[in-house]
Structure formats: C-alpha cells, structure tokens
Amino acid sequence: MFLKLQFVKKKFFLKDSFRISRENKKILNLIIIKLTENDKCGFAECVPYKRYGESQKKIFSYLTNNQSKILKLIRHNKLEKIKYLSLRTALELALKHLNINKENRYYLKKKYPTFITIPIFSQKKIKKIIYKFKNVNFIKVKVNKKNILKTIKFINKNCPKSKIIIDANEGLNFNLLKKIIKNLEILNVIIIEQPFKYGLDYKLKYIKTKILFCADESFHLNNKNKVLKYYQLINIKLDKFGGLNKSLNIIKFLRKKNKKILLGCMVSSSLSIVPALTIAKYCTFLDLDGPYFLKNDFINGVSYKNGNLMLNKNFIWLNKKGPEESLQGLFKN
C-alpha cells in the first residue's frame, strides 16, 4: 500500500478547569493524525498520557524524526514497535478509519448511556452546576481527601436517583476510606475507582464493602496480573493499551477472570470517543464523556443528553464521504 502520513498539533480549551487529585487541566494539547491512500483518508487523534510519561512535545518530535520508519511499521503491521502507546492507538485508529472508508462499513448505534464526570470543584461551584445532573443515571465524582463525604452527601441529596462513581485517581488513603466506606454505601455509591496509589492496592482486601473497586492507573500493559485479585472492575482506555486490538485482547482476558469492564477515556474530542464505541458492546459500563468538557469540539461531534452520549451521523468517522471540513481545515494538502 502507498500511504501518506500527516500530523498536526491541536489545542482545545476546556469550559472549566478539569481538576483531579494529582493535576488541574484547562487546555488540552493533542496531535491529529491523517493517513491517506489514493483518494481515501483516515483520521484519529493522539492523546498523550501524562501519567505514563507522555507529552505532545515528545510524541510530535518522535513523529517528525521517524516518519518513514513509522510508515514502514504500519505497512508491515508492526505497530507494537511504536514507542508511545497513545500514538500506537492513534495510528491504528487512523488506519481503521481509512479501511472503513474504503469498504463503506458503519455499524454504531445512535445513543449510549455513559458516566458524566464532576471534577474536583469547590462546594460553591458544585451547588451552581448540580442542576445539570438531575437526570443523569451515572455520575462520576472526582475526589481527593478533602470534603469527600460532604461532597457525596450533597450530590446524593440533589440527585437521589443517580448512581455515584467515585474516582480518586490514587488520591485517598486506607484509614480515610475504611472510616467512610459504610457512609458511602448508603449514599448510592456503586463504584470506587483507583482509591490508592499503585503498589498499595493490596490494602483493599482489608475493606469489606458491597461497593465495587475499579482499577485504572494500577492496571497497565506491563502489570495486568499483579493487581487483579483486589478489583472487581477494570478501566480500559485505548490509549493505555495501544489501540483497539490490544484492548480487545485485554477485555477477553478479563472476562475469563470474571471481571467487569469499564470503557474509559481521557479528556478528548469526538475523534477519540467515536472509534472507542466500536468495542462498547463488550463492556459493562461506559465512561466516555471526554468531549463534554471542551468549549468547542470538532464539527458534528458527539453530544450529551441526560447521561446519554448521542452520535451525529455527519461526523467524519460516521459519514461515508468522510468530509474533512469536520476537522476545520487542519490539514492542507
């Protein structure tokens, strides 16, 4: 195959700060990938995974200095030799999109239930925005050690029908969680995601609860067997495992172990979310609200209504003609 690889930096501004226990994000710096073969194109985005040492600068430099080598690896189906996992993901998805455009295959539903996240905000800010979550079935709440019970009580009081998922991003400690776990059980909390730092996962065996524990940062490509016994649920992100195929293999492995699957994402645009939906049917829960936080997503991107992710058939990954104007003129041939 004769392939042409193009890539550009893209910056998205967030509607508000997206704060988790270890960082605060206001701008999203990505790389958009384009693969061209004859008159067909495939697109994807690379979302650098800071937690594992990736950055836009490092990946863009790698692309710039290794373009011919990368094309050779794509042609020979050896993406596992690509240095960065998030870049492997983007290249695989761009190639998949290219093949979809060649074969005219489209198979996604229009609507998907998903978690919608409340980042770490002040109590005053949460009171201001809570009305937006009245009809959301699954609310994901980012937390740290500060005011966790007060926050969850307030959300439960104002959204009594909503199931609550707590995501600590490694920000809690054993004594605090053990102290408040029974309170959380009666506040409609059904999942606690990554409460402790990787390496301290074993402490979960000393906490007895009906709440499911979910692994995220602790469950990675190189240590997938080490922490499984402490978790009932595993967060799978394409960028964490290097693409759709690798993620599907991990999902098959986890299902054999009787683990539930949460399909997650980074803060990202619709160009990450739509391709991830191709494996949604294998997952117990979806946490695909990345574009919800952007001031401006790509044209015809996904939307969110009452806790549902809604697809627009004119988005570039779904429209058979693949209208490149969806990407707002990023690529100049």
ZATIKOL-507234 format. One record per residue: residue in one letter; x, y, z of N, C-alpha, C in turn. Coordinates in pm, whole numbers, plus 50000, padded with zeros to 5 digits. Example, Ala and Ser with C-alpha at 12.3 -4.5 7.8 and 13.67 -1.06 7.14 Angstrom:
! residues 2
A513194943150780512304955050780513204967050780
S512854977550708513674989450714512905000350787
//
This chain:
! residues 333
M500854988050000500005000050000500885012450000
F500455022849925501165035549929500455044650029
L501105047450138500505055550245501215068750260
K500435078850294500995091750330500575094850473
L501535098550556501265101750696501425116750719
Q500405122850777500455136950816500035138150962
F500515148451028500165150351169500305165251203
V499385170051284499405184051326499065185051474
K499585195351537499225197951676497845204651681
K497095201351784495785207351802495575210751949
K495065222651975494805227152111493315229052131
F492775223352238491395225552277491355232752412
F490455242352424490245248952552489055242452623
L489165240752754488095234752831487115245352880
K485865241352900484845250552952485215255453091
D485845246553166486215249453304487455241353336
S488055243753449489215235753487488765221453513
F489585211953474489315197753500490355192953600
R489945193353725490885190153833490645176253887
I491735168453898491695155553966492695156354081
S492895145254152493715145854273495165149754248
R495685147254126497105149954104497395161254005
E496375166553937496645177153840495385185053809
N495595196553746494485205253707494695209253561
K493705206553477493865208453333492875218953284
K493375228653205492505238853144492605238852992
I493695232952942493945232352797494315217952762
L493865213552648494145200052600495035201052477
N496235195452485497185195752374497295181852311
L496795180652188496725167852119497515168051988
I497565156551922498115155551788497085148351702
I496725154251589495765148151498496545141151385
I496155128651362496845120251263495965118651139
K496615119151021495915116550896496715106450813
L496055095650774496655085950682495895086350551
T496625087350441495995088350308496495077150218
E495535070950149495865061050045494975063849925
N495595067749814494855072049694493915083549733
D492595081849714491685092849744490955090849878
K491385081149957490735078350086491625082750201
C490995087350308491735092150424491195085850553
G492065084550649491675080150782492215089650885
F491415092650988491795102551088491705096851229
A492545101951317492475098351458493225109051536
E493085108551668493845117951749494665110551853
C495815116251881496725110951982496585119352107
V496185112852218496015119852346497155115452437
P498225123352449499365119352532498945116452676
Y499455105652731499065100752863500125105152965
K499895116453028500885122553118501285113153231
R500325105553282500585096453396501695086553364
Y501885083553235502895073753195504025080253114
G504255093153140505435099853086505335104952943
E504115105752889503945110552751503625125552750
S503965132152640503605146252621503465149052472
Q502755159752438502605163652298503975166252237
K504835173052309506165176552257506995164152223
K507005154452313507795142152290507265134452170
I505945133052163505365124952057505475131851922
F505285144951918505415152251791506845151351739
S507815152451829509225151251790509515137151736
Y508955127151801509125113151757508535111251618
L507355116651594506735115751462507585122751356
T508055134551388508835142451293510135135451254
N510785129251352512095123151328512045108751278
N510845102651277510755088451242509635085551142
Q509315095351058508145093950973508235081850878
S509345080150810509465068850716509475055450789
K510115055150905510155042950986508745039251033
I507975049151074506605046751122505735041451010
L505855047250890505085042350776505425027850744
K506685024450757507115010650731506495001150834
L506445005450958505844997151064504354995351040
I503695005850992502265004750961502044994650849
R502844995950743502694986950627502914972250665
H503824969950761504154956250799503404951650925
N502394959550962501534955851076502354953451203
K503264962651232504124961351350504014973651440
L502774977651465502554989651547503064988051689
E503244975651735503734973651872505144978951891
K505834981951778507194987451787507185002851797
I506005008951786505885023451805506135026751951
K506915036851977507395039552112506285042952212
Y505315051252172504305056352266502965049352246
L502375044852356501115037352348499985045652288
S499895058352329498805066652275498985069152126
L500235069552079500485071151935500145058351861
R500465046851919500045034151859498535034051838
T497825038451941496375038851935495915047651819
A496455059651809496035068951705496325063651566
L497495057551547497845052151416496945040351379
E496665031751477495785020451449494375025351413
L493875035551485492535040651460492455048051326
A493505055351291493515062051161493505051751048
L494255040851066494265030150966492905023150959
K492285021151075490955015051078489945024051005
H490035037051031489125046450965489345046550815
L490595045850773490925045050630490275032650568
N490375021350635489795008950583488275009550581
I487695015850683486235017650686485795025950566
N486525036450536486185045050421486325037550289
K487265028350283487435020550160486315010350142
E485815005050255484844994250248483414998850276
N483265011550317481935017050349481215008950458
R481915005950568481314998650679481055008050796
Y479815008850839479445017050954478415009451037
Y478625008751167477824999451245477545004051388
L477575016651416477365021551551475925025651575
K475485024151700474155028851740474185044051754
K473015049851774472945064451785473135069351928
K472785060952028472765065552166473415055252259
Y474225060252354474905051552450474845057752590
P474435050252691474495055552829475945056652874
T476295067452941477665069352987477705076453121
F478815074853193479035082953312479275097353267
I478845106853347479215120853327479955125553453
T481095131853435482005134853546481825148853603
I481905149553736482065162353805483505162753856
P484345171553802485735172553851485765177653996
I486955178754050487085184254185486805199354179
F485675203154234485245217054241485045220954386
S484955233854413484575238654546483105235154569
Q482695234854695481295232054728480385242354662
K480835254754659480045265554598479835262854449
K480875258354381480775255554237479855243654211
I479955233254293479095221554274477625225354291
K477335233854387475955238454407475425245654284
K476325252554215475935260054096475585251153978
I476285239953966476145231553846475295219153867
I474905216253990474275203354019472965201253941
Y472295212153905471035210853832471235203753698
K472435204653640472705198053512472715182753523
F472775177653645472935163253666471665156553720
K470575163853725469325158653783468855145853715
N469045144753584468535133253509469635123853460
V470815125053520471945116553481471925103853565
N471945092353499471865079553572473135076153648
F474285079453588475575076153649476445088753657
I476695093153778477535105053800478885100453853
K479945104453783481295101553829481845114053898
V482345112254020482805123654100484295122054127
K485075131554080486495131754109486685136854252
V487535129954330487715133854469489185133254509
N489475140154618490725138254692490335136454839
K491245138354931490945136055073490035146755132
K489955158155067489265169555125487765169255095
N486945170155199485485171755186484795160755107
I485355148855105484775138355022483355134855065
L483135132555195481805128755240480785140055220
K481205152255249480315163755231479885165055086
T480815163054995480525163954851479555153054807
I479825140754846478975129654803477575130754864
K477485135154989476165137055053475355147354977
F475995158154936475295168854864474795163854728
I475645156654657475255151554525474125141354539
N474225132554636473185122554658471845129054696
K471905139554776470675146554817469985153054698
N470765158854607470215166054493469935157154372
C470575145554369470365136154257470125122254316
P469035120454389468815108054465468675095554379
K468315097054252468145085454164469445081654092
S470445089954104471705087554032472615077954107
K473215068654033474275060354088475565068454085
I476355067554190477565075754202478815067054193
I479735071654112481045065254098482085075154149
I482875071054245483935079554299485245076054231
D485935086054179487245083754116488295091954190
A489185084954260490175091654344491505093954273
N491715087554159492995088954088494185087554182
E494145077254266495225073854360495325083754477
G494255091454502494355102654597493875100154738
L493405087954771492915085254906493935076954984
N493675075455115494505066455195493615056255265
F494235045855314493505034455371492615038555489
N493185045855583492425049355705491185057455673
L491295066955582490145075255545489065066755478
L489465058455381488465050655309487755040755401
K488515034355489487905024755581486925031755674
K487235043855712486395051555804485055055455741
I485075058755611483865064255548483115054355460
I483625041955446483065032755346481585029755371
K481175028155497479775025055526478875036955494
N479375049055515478615061055476478405061455325
L479445057855252479355058155105478345047955054
E478255036655121477325026255078475865031055079
I475535039455176474145044155186473895056955106
L474915061555037474785073754954474755070454805
N474405058154774474235053854635475555052954558
V476655051354630477955049254564478055034554525
I478275032054397478355018054349479775013854310
I480635023754282482005020654238482965030754300
I484115025954345485215034854382486395031154294
E486835040854216487905038454117489245043154169
Q490215034354162491615036954195491775045554321
P491355040354436491465048354559492905050654604
F493765040554587495135041454639496165041654526
K497355045954561498455045854464498815031554426
Y499275030154302499735017154256500805011954352
G500654999454393501574993554491500914991854627
L499854999654650499094998654775497744991854754
D497544986254636496264980054602495884968854699
Y496874961954752496604950654841495804954654964
K495854967355003495134971955121493614971055104
L493174970154979491724969154954491144956255011
K491964946055027491434933355080491024934655226
Y491434945355291491074947455431489834956255446
I489214959955333488004968155338486844959955284
K485904956655371484744948555333483584957855295
T483094956355173482034965155125481334958955005
K480104963254982479384958854862479734967754741
I480434978854766480864987754658481954980754576
L481884982154444482904976354357484154985154356
F485304978854360486564986054343487014984554198
C487404995754138487804995953997489265000053985
A490044992553908491444995953884491565004353757
D492365014753765492685022553646494185023853633
E494785033453704496225035553693497025022953728
S496515014753817497245002753861497214991453758
F496244991853667496124981053569496644985953435
H497844981653401498514986553282499084974753205
L499604977353088500064966852997501084957653062
N501964963353145503074955553199502794949153335
N501624952153395501374946553528499954941653544
K499374936453436497944933153438497604921353530
N498564913253566498274901953654498474905153802
K499174915853832499604918353970498484923054063
V497494930054009496514936554097495094931254081
L494884922053991493524917653957492714912954076
K493344905854168492594899754278491994910054374
Y492444922554364491934932754455490764940754396
Y490434938254268489424946254199488374937354132
Q487154942554127486074935654057485814941653919
L486334953553899486054961453777487364967453728
I487544967853596488794973053538488484983753435
N489164995153446489025006053349489945003353230
I489345002153113490095000152989490045013052907
K491205018852879491315030252789492185026052671
L491755029252551492535025352433493955030752440
D494095043252486495415049652489496355043252591
K495795036252686496615029852790497195016552744
F496545010452642496974997152598497484996852454
G497395008152384497965008552250497005004952139
G495695007352160494775005752049493614996252074
L492784994751972491584986351979491924971651993
N492824966751911493124952451912493704947952046
K494654955752098495244952452228494184953052337
S493324963352332492284964952433491294953352429
L490954948852308490054937352295490674924652354
N491964922852333492644911352390492614911952543
I492824924052597492774925752742491364922952794
I490344927652721488954925352762488634910452765
K489084903052663488864888552661489534881852780
F490744886152811491474881052926490704883653056
L490184895853069489474899753192488154892453207
R487464890353097486174883353103486354868853147
K487454862753106487754849253153488004848953303
K488464860253357488704861653501487464866453576
N486334867353503485054871853561485114886153614
K485864894653547485934908753583484974916853495
K484404927153554483564936453478484464946853412
I483994952553301484794961953222484144975753220
L484944985853249484544999753233485365005553118
L484705009653011485405015552897485555030452921
G486785034852942487035048752980487715056852871
C488015069252903488665078252808489425089052884
M490245096152812490855108452864489915120052830
V490205131952883489565143752827490045144552683
S489115144652589489485143052449488345148152362
S488545147752230487495151952138486705139852091
S485715142352007484915131451949485755122151863
L486895126851818487745118551733488375106951811
S488375107951944488765096552028487575088052068
I486455094552094485305087652153484585078652053
V484345083451932483575075651836484235062251803
P485535061851774486145048751748486115039451868
A486195044951990486155036552110484815029152121
L483765035052066482435028952074482355015651999
T483315013051913483295000451838483494988251929
I483994990452053484114979152147483204980752268
A482264990152262481374992852375480554980552413
K480184972452316479304960952343479964950552433
Y481274951052449481974941452534482124946352678
C481594958152708481874964752835480624966052922
T480794965653053479694966753148479234981153163
F480194990253170479915004553187480705012453083
L480165024253046480875033552959481155046453035
D482375051053022482785063953081483435071952969
L482605076452876483095082652752482595097052740
D482935105152837482455118952841483545129152808
G484655124652746485785133552717485425146752652
P484605146852544484265159552476483315168552555
Y482685163052657481725170752738482385183252797
F483695182852817484405193652886485015204052793
L484905201952661485525211052566484625222952535
K485245234552520484485246352474483965243952334
N484835238752247484455235952109485085222852063
D484235213152038484675200251982484785201851830
F485165191151760485125191351615483665192351568
I483495197351447482155198951389481445185451383
N480155185551420479315173551417479765162751515
G480455166951621480905157351721479775151951806
V480105143751903479095137751990478485148552081
S477305145652132476655154452229476175145952346
Y475745152552454475335145452574473985150652621
K473095141152650471755144952696471285134952801
N471015139952921470505131553030471345118953052
G472665120553047473545109153071473715099752954
N473285104052836473465095952715474385102952618
L475265095352558476135100252451475375098652320
M475235109652246474465109652121475395111752002
L475295103051902476125104251783475465112951677
N476285119951601475825127651486476315120351360
K475395116051276475755107951159476665115251062
N476785128551075477635136250983479065137851034
F479375132151151480755132951200481675125251106
I482915129551099483855124351000484055109251009
W483935103251128484115088851141482865081151102
L481745088251083480475081551055479925084450916
N480315095650858479825099350726480635092150619
K479985085150530480685076850432481605084850340
K481255097450321482085105850235483285111650312
G483245109950446484375114550527484695129150508
P483755138450529484015152550499485105158450588
E486225161550526487375166350603487125179950666
E486125187150617485835200250677485425198750824
S485035186650864484745184151005485935187651093
L487135186351037488355189051113488825203551098
Q487935211951047488155226451045489455230650977
G489735223950865490875227950782492235225550845
L492345215750930493635213050996494715208750899
F494325201150797495305195850703495215203150569
K496365207750524496455214550393497275205550300
N496655200350199497375191450106498245199350009
//
